Amino acid sequence: MEMMMEDIDLFGQKNDPMRISVDNSKELIERGLRYFFGEHAEWLQEYDCVADWLSDNKGKGLLCIGDGGRGKTFICERILLPIIEKTYSYAKIGKIRAYSIARDYDELLGTIVFVDDIGVEYDTRNFGERRNVFNQLVDDSERNNWILIVTTNLSINEIKEKYGERTLDRLRALTTPVVFRGESLRNRQ
């Protein structure tokens, strides 16, 4: 069936997710690591996937998942987001720690939404009904074509257990997963 121009007007304008495409993404991430860590800067295997995402996100967000202390929050918040802000100055970026998502949800919204450490937040009650705000955020991200950048120490099974199959399915559709595995870097000298 062929769509007519009137049909497009009927449905409104299609709002595609933001495409992020940063030239020299690996070099920029390396430069950021050297800025913060100097001679102790270390390129982790996972960062190749993060650099690939930054060079072409294909309209998807980023899900950094895995072992604690591997630099998920650091690479996203201190390096990726500033690169994106500088490259796409028009992009509105909302940032939040998962533990305060219920309280600060209305201030979070933007073209790009960064949520750090999902899995530590509490469910809220709305007129006695239990509600998980992260599930709502994933739904809103899908509906509004927001780019969702999420970090977590939860496994895929733990995400499914905490948020349900529906939210996990949406996360899979909305994000590119990058798995961070290995020993914590926090105690290195």
C-alpha positions as CSV (number, residue, x, y, z in Angstrom):
1,M,0.0,0.0,0.0
2,E,1.4,3.3,-1.0
3,M,1.4,6.2,1.5
4,M,0.2,9.5,0.2
5,M,1.5,12.9,1.4
6,E,-1.8,13.5,3.3
7,D,-1.0,10.3,5.4
8,I,2.3,11.8,6.5
9,D,0.5,14.9,7.7
10,L,-2.0,12.7,9.5
11,F,0.7,10.9,11.5
12,G,2.8,14.0,12.1
13,Q,6.5,14.3,11.6
14,K,8.7,11.4,12.4
15,N,11.2,12.2,15.1
16,D,14.3,10.0,14.7
17,P,16.8,9.4,17.6
18,M,19.9,11.6,17.5
19,R,22.7,10.3,15.4
20,I,26.1,10.8,17.1
21,S,29.1,10.6,14.8
22,V,32.4,11.9,16.2
23,D,35.5,11.8,14.1
24,N,38.7,10.5,15.8
25,S,36.6,9.2,18.7
26,K,39.4,6.8,19.9
27,E,41.9,9.6,19.8
28,L,39.6,11.9,21.8
29,I,38.9,9.2,24.4
30,E,42.7,8.5,24.7
31,R,43.3,12.2,25.1
32,G,40.7,12.4,27.9
33,L,42.2,9.4,29.7
34,R,45.7,11.0,29.5
35,Y,44.2,14.3,30.8
36,F,42.8,12.7,33.9
37,F,45.4,9.9,34.5
38,G,48.6,11.2,32.9
39,E,51.2,8.5,32.5
40,H,48.9,6.0,34.3
41,A,46.3,6.2,31.6
42,E,45.3,2.8,30.5
43,W,43.3,1.8,27.4
44,L,41.0,-1.1,28.2
45,Q,39.6,-3.4,25.6
46,E,36.1,-2.2,26.4
47,Y,37.0,1.3,25.3
48,D,37.3,0.1,21.7
49,C,33.5,-0.6,21.7
50,V,32.8,2.7,23.4
51,A,34.9,4.5,20.7
52,D,33.0,2.6,18.0
53,W,29.7,3.7,19.5
54,L,30.9,7.3,19.7
55,S,32.0,7.3,16.0
56,D,28.5,6.1,15.0
57,N,25.9,5.4,17.5
58,K,23.4,4.3,14.8
59,G,20.7,6.2,16.6
60,K,21.1,4.1,19.8
61,G,22.2,4.8,23.3
62,L,24.9,3.0,25.3
63,L,24.5,0.4,28.0
64,C,27.8,0.0,30.0
65,I,27.3,-3.2,32.0
66,G,29.6,-5.3,34.1
67,D,32.1,-5.6,36.9
68,G,32.5,-2.7,39.4
69,G,35.5,-0.5,39.3
70,R,36.1,-0.8,35.6
71,G,35.5,2.8,34.7
72,K,32.0,2.7,33.3
73,T,30.8,5.8,35.0
74,F,34.1,7.6,34.5
75,I,34.3,7.0,30.8
76,C,30.7,8.0,30.2
77,E,30.4,11.0,32.5
78,R,33.9,12.5,32.4
79,I,34.9,11.7,28.8
80,L,32.0,10.8,26.5
81,L,29.4,13.3,27.6
82,P,31.9,16.3,27.4
83,I,32.9,15.2,23.9
84,I,29.2,14.9,22.9
85,E,28.4,18.3,24.5
86,K,31.3,20.0,22.6
87,T,30.5,18.3,19.3
88,Y,26.7,18.8,19.6
89,S,26.2,22.0,21.5
90,Y,22.5,21.9,20.8
91,A,22.0,18.6,22.6
92,K,20.3,18.8,26.0
93,I,21.9,16.3,28.3
94,G,20.2,15.1,31.5
95,K,22.4,13.4,34.1
96,I,21.4,11.6,37.2
97,R,22.5,9.0,39.7
98,A,20.0,6.1,39.8
99,Y,19.5,6.4,43.6
100,S,17.9,9.8,43.1
101,I,16.0,9.1,39.9
102,A,12.6,9.1,41.6
103,R,13.2,12.4,43.3
104,D,14.8,14.2,40.4
105,Y,13.1,12.5,37.4
106,D,11.5,15.7,36.0
107,E,14.8,17.5,35.9
108,L,16.5,14.6,34.1
109,L,14.9,14.8,30.7
110,G,16.8,15.8,27.6
111,T,17.9,14.7,24.1
112,I,20.5,12.5,25.8
113,V,19.8,11.0,29.2
114,F,22.6,9.6,31.3
115,V,21.7,7.4,34.3
116,D,24.5,6.1,36.4
117,D,24.4,2.9,38.3
118,I,21.0,1.5,37.7
119,G,20.0,-1.2,40.2
120,V,20.7,0.8,43.3
121,E,17.5,2.9,43.2
122,Y,14.4,2.2,45.2
123,D,10.9,1.7,43.9
124,T,8.6,4.6,44.8
125,R,4.9,4.6,45.8
126,N,2.4,6.7,44.1
127,F,-0.9,6.6,45.9
128,G,0.0,3.2,47.3
129,E,1.0,1.7,44.0
130,R,4.6,0.5,43.7
131,R,6.4,2.1,40.8
132,N,9.9,1.7,39.3
133,V,10.9,5.0,37.8
134,F,13.7,3.5,35.6
135,N,11.0,1.4,33.8
136,Q,9.2,4.7,33.1
137,L,12.4,6.3,31.9
138,V,13.0,3.5,29.4
139,D,9.4,3.8,28.2
140,D,9.7,7.6,27.8
141,S,13.1,7.2,26.0
142,E,11.5,4.8,23.5
143,R,8.5,7.0,23.0
144,N,10.5,10.3,22.7
145,N,13.5,8.9,20.9
146,W,15.9,10.0,23.6
147,I,19.5,8.6,23.6
148,L,19.8,6.6,26.8
149,I,23.3,6.2,28.3
150,V,23.2,3.8,31.3
151,T,25.8,2.3,33.6
152,T,25.2,-0.7,35.9
153,N,27.0,-3.4,37.8
154,L,24.0,-5.7,37.3
155,S,24.1,-8.7,34.9
156,I,21.6,-9.1,32.1
157,N,19.7,-11.6,34.3
158,E,19.7,-9.2,37.2
159,I,18.3,-6.4,35.0
160,K,15.6,-8.8,33.9
161,E,14.8,-9.8,37.4
162,K,14.7,-6.2,38.8
163,Y,13.0,-4.4,35.8
164,G,11.2,-7.2,34.0
165,E,11.4,-8.7,30.5
166,R,9.6,-5.7,28.9
167,T,12.2,-3.2,30.1
168,L,15.1,-5.5,29.2
169,D,13.7,-5.9,25.7
170,R,13.4,-2.1,25.3
171,L,16.9,-1.6,26.6
172,R,18.2,-4.1,24.0
173,A,16.4,-2.2,21.3
174,L,17.4,1.3,22.5
175,T,21.1,0.7,23.4
176,T,24.3,-0.8,22.3
177,P,25.7,-2.9,25.2
178,V,29.4,-2.8,26.2
179,V,30.5,-5.4,28.7
180,F,33.2,-4.3,31.2
181,R,34.9,-7.3,32.7
182,G,37.9,-7.7,34.9
183,E,39.5,-6.7,38.1
184,S,38.6,-3.3,39.7
185,L,40.9,-0.4,38.8
186,R,40.1,1.6,41.9
187,N,42.9,0.3,44.0
188,R,45.7,0.6,41.5
189,Q,48.5,3.0,42.2
